[in-house]
Amino acid sequence: MLTTFDVFVDVLQDLGVLNITTTTGASSKIALVDSKIAATYEDDEFNEGWAFCIRTSDGLAPQGEYVRISDYDGVTGTFTVDTFSANVDAGDTIGFINDEYPLRLMLERLNSALRTEKIGDLVLVDTSITTVSGQTEYTLPLALKRRPFRVEIQTSTTSGDYEYVQIYGWRHIPAAAGSTGKLVLSANPDAGKILRVWYRGQHPTLSTYSSVIDETIPPEIVRYALLVEMMSWLNSREEGENDHVKEEWNKYESLLKEALNRWDRPFSQRNIRGIELIIE
């Protein structure tokens, strides 16, 4: 399972800015101590940067979390941070960066990367609608704006074996921006049955370190796509005057293109007929 946290750790290592160490002494939900780096960095050098709990001894929380650093004590090697969900114990692996790469900006860039035409639409399935006796018209979720390409209905109440079957003759009624569309069935269904609606759409918005990235997208594509976004941002920040940034941008563009060419995606927007052939 690939999360926002995983992508950020990989990308920040690619950028050469993520420092990785293990904690020593007394750490907690709000403080990380690494006496090994005492007097290595300047006092306050990592203020407003970010701390990552990369690995805990038991693999439990706060592994996979990142929080803001509010203060760094260069004398003792102590990071004061926003609250982790659990204590960081001595010997846990942590990462830390300064404020050069704002993670909130990286999150928005990652969302943008997942919605570019290079990655394209994903095949998504909605199961939020349950049928009502005598009702043929159902409100679709706001995210489901484009016409579905397949609708199925549950025929069994056995848990884990709902035996969905495709239904035909339905109509899609589109809606104005910000409004919900309608799905109209051709006949009254039995009550209490789940509708499974297949549609094409963009990747759901990632909002936190634990947000999961669609498993159909290879991790290398997610990684390179974010690196391209970050190089574009850096190039703008440097007003196009940094040759190294431009070289890195070109490098990651090339790596992304190669990864996309290797991606076997029969469910892509350009091969939507393939979807119907495969799932029927």
C-alpha positions in Angstrom: 0.0 0.0 0.0 1.6 3.2 -1.2 0.8 6.3 0.9 1.6 10.0 0.7 4.2 9.5 3.4 6.0 6.8 1.3 6.1 9.0 -1.8 7.4 12.0 0.1 10.2 10.0 1.8 11.3 8.6 -1.6 11.1 12.0 -3.4 12.9 13.9 -0.6 15.7 11.3 -0.7 15.9 11.7 -4.5 16.2 15.5 -3.9 19.0 14.9 -1.4 17.4 16.8 1.4 16.1 14.2 3.8 18.4 13.5 6.8 17.8 10.1 8.3 18.9 9.0 11.8 17.8 7.1 14.9 16.5 8.7 18.1 18.4 8.4 21.4 17.3 9.1 24.9 13.9 10.2 25.9 11.6 10.9 23.0 7.8 11.5 23.1 4.8 12.5 20.9 6.1 16.1 20.8 9.9 15.8 21.1 12.6 13.8 19.2 16.1 13.5 20.6 19.2 12.4 18.8 22.3 13.2 20.8 24.5 11.9 18.0 23.8 15.1 16.0 24.2 17.5 18.9 26.3 20.5 17.8 26.2 19.2 14.2 23.6 21.7 13.0 22.9 25.3 13.9 20.3 26.1 16.5 16.8 26.6 14.9 18.1 25.3 11.6 15.1 23.0 11.2 12.4 25.3 12.5 9.3 25.0 10.4 10.7 22.0 8.7 9.3 18.5 9.0 10.0 15.3 11.0 9.2 11.9 9.6 8.8 8.7 11.7 10.1 6.2 9.1 10.3 3.1 11.2 9.4 2.0 14.7 10.6 -1.2 16.5 7.2 -2.7 16.4 6.0 -1.3 13.1 3.1 0.5 14.8 2.2 4.2 15.1 3.7 6.7 14.7 5.4 4.9 11.9 4.4 6.5 8.6 3.6 9.9 10.1 5.1 13.3 9.5 4.7 16.4 11.6 5.9 20.0 11.6 9.1 20.9 13.5 8.4 24.0 15.6 11.9 24.2 17.2 15.3 22.6 16.9 17.9 22.8 19.7 21.3 22.4 18.1 23.0 22.0 21.5 21.1 18.8 22.5 19.9 17.6 19.1 16.3 17.9 20.2 13.4 18.5 17.8 10.2 20.0 19.3 7.4 18.9 16.9 3.6 19.0 16.5 2.1 15.9 18.1 2.6 12.4 16.7 -0.2 9.9 17.4 2.1 7.9 19.7 5.5 8.2 21.3 8.7 8.0 19.2 10.9 5.6 21.2 14.7 5.5 21.4 16.1 3.6 18.4 13.2 4.5 16.1 14.3 5.7 12.6 13.3 9.3 11.9 13.9 11.7 9.0 14.0 15.5 9.1 14.2 18.4 6.6 14.4 22.1 6.9 11.7 24.5 5.5 13.2 24.5 1.9 10.5 22.1 0.7 7.1 23.0 2.1 5.2 19.7 2.5 1.8 21.4 2.0 3.0 22.6 -1.4 4.3 19.1 -2.1 0.9 17.6 -1.3 -0.8 19.9 -3.7 1.8 19.1 -6.4 1.3 15.4 -5.8 -2.4 15.8 -6.3 -1.7 17.8 -9.5 0.7 15.1 -10.7 -1.9 12.3 -10.2 -4.4 14.3 -12.4 -2.2 15.1 -15.4 -3.1 13.8 -18.8 0.1 11.7 -18.7 -1.5 9.5 -16.0 -5.0 10.0 -17.4 -8.3 8.8 -16.0 -8.7 5.9 -13.6 -11.5 3.4 -13.6 -13.4 4.0 -10.4 -16.4 2.2 -8.8 -19.1 3.7 -6.6 -21.1 1.6 -4.2 -22.9 4.3 -2.2 -26.3 3.8 -3.7 -28.8 1.4 -2.2 -32.1 0.7 -4.0 -35.5 1.7 -2.6 -38.7 -0.1 -3.4 -40.6 1.7 -6.2 -37.8 4.1 -6.9 -36.0 4.2 -10.3 -34.2 7.6 -10.0 -31.1 7.9 -7.8 -28.8 10.9 -7.1 -25.2 10.2 -8.0 -22.3 11.4 -5.8 -21.0 14.8 -6.8 -17.6 13.3 -7.8 -19.4 11.1 -10.4 -20.0 13.8 -13.0 -19.3 12.0 -16.2 -21.5 9.4 -17.7 -21.0 5.9 -16.1 -20.0 3.2 -18.5 -21.4 0.2 -16.5 -24.0 -0.3 -13.8 -24.4 -3.5 -11.8 -26.9 -4.6 -9.1 -26.4 -6.8 -6.1 -28.4 -10.1 -6.4 -27.3 -11.9 -3.2 -27.2 -10.9 0.5 -24.5 -13.4 1.3 -21.5 -11.5 2.7 -18.6 -11.6 0.4 -20.6 -13.1 -2.5 -23.1 -10.4 -3.6 -23.3 -11.8 -7.1 -23.5 -8.5 -9.0 -25.0 -8.6 -12.4 -25.0 -6.0 -15.1 -28.2 -4.0 -15.7 -29.1 -2.3 -19.0 -31.5 0.4 -20.2 -30.4 2.9 -17.5 -30.1 6.6 -18.3 -27.7 9.2 -17.0 -28.9 12.8 -16.4 -26.0 15.2 -16.2 -26.0 18.3 -13.9 -24.6 21.8 -13.8 -21.3 22.4 -12.1 -21.5 21.8 -8.4 -24.8 19.9 -8.7 -25.4 16.1 -8.6 -26.5 14.1 -11.6 -29.1 11.4 -11.7 -29.1 7.7 -12.6 -32.4 6.5 -13.9 -33.1 2.8 -14.0 -35.4 1.2 -16.6 -37.4 -0.8 -14.1 -38.1 -0.8 -10.4 -35.4 -2.8 -8.6 -35.8 -4.9 -5.4 -35.3 -2.8 -2.3 -32.1 -2.8 -0.3 -29.7 -3.8 -3.1 -26.4 -2.1 -3.7 -25.7 -0.5 -7.1 -22.2 -0.8 -8.4 -21.5 2.1 -10.7 -18.4 2.1 -12.9 -17.1 5.3 -14.2 -14.0 7.2 -15.4 -12.6 9.8 -13.1 -9.5 11.5 -11.7 -7.6 10.2 -8.7 -9.2 11.1 -5.4 -7.7 14.0 -3.5 -4.9 13.1 -1.1 -5.1 15.1 2.2 -2.8 13.6 4.7 0.3 11.4 5.3 -1.9 8.2 5.4 -3.8 8.9 2.1 -3.6 5.8 -0.1 -2.6 6.1 -3.7 -4.5 4.0 -6.2 -2.7 0.7 -6.5 -3.2 0.5 -10.3 -0.6 3.3 -10.7 3.0 1.9 -10.4 4.9 3.6 -7.6 7.7 4.6 -9.9 5.3 6.7 -12.0 3.9 8.4 -8.9 7.5 9.2 -7.7 8.7 10.5 -11.0 5.6 12.5 -11.6 6.0 14.3 -8.3 9.7 14.9 -9.0 8.8 16.5 -12.3 6.3 18.7 -10.5 8.9 19.7 -7.9 11.5 20.5 -10.6 9.0 22.7 -12.3 8.4 24.5 -9.1 12.1 24.9 -8.4 12.7 26.1 -11.9 10.1 28.8 -11.4 11.5 29.8 -8.0 14.9 30.1 -9.5 13.5 32.0 -12.5 15.0 29.5 -14.9 18.5 30.5 -14.0 19.7 27.3 -12.3 21.1 24.9 -14.9 21.3 22.0 -12.4 17.5 22.2 -11.7 16.8 22.2 -15.5 19.0 19.2 -16.0 17.2 17.4 -13.1 13.9 18.4 -14.6 14.8 16.9 -18.0 16.1 13.8 -16.3 12.9 13.1 -14.4 10.8 14.0 -17.4 12.7 11.3 -19.3 12.4 8.7 -16.5 8.6 9.4 -16.2 8.2 9.0 -20.0 10.0 5.6 -19.9 8.0 4.4 -16.9 4.7 5.4 -18.6 5.7 3.5 -21.7 6.2 0.4 -19.5 2.9 0.8 -17.8 0.5 -1.9 -18.9 -2.9 -0.2 -18.5 -5.7 -1.8 -20.4 -8.1 0.4 -18.4 -6.7 3.7 -19.7 -8.9 6.4 -21.2 -7.5 5.6 -24.7 -8.6 2.0 -24.4 -11.9 2.2 -22.7 -13.4 -0.4 -25.0 -10.9 -2.7 -23.5 -12.5 -2.2 -20.1 -15.8 -3.4 -21.3 -14.3 -6.4 -23.0 -12.3 -7.4 -19.9 -15.0 -7.0 -17.2 -17.9 -8.6 -19.1 
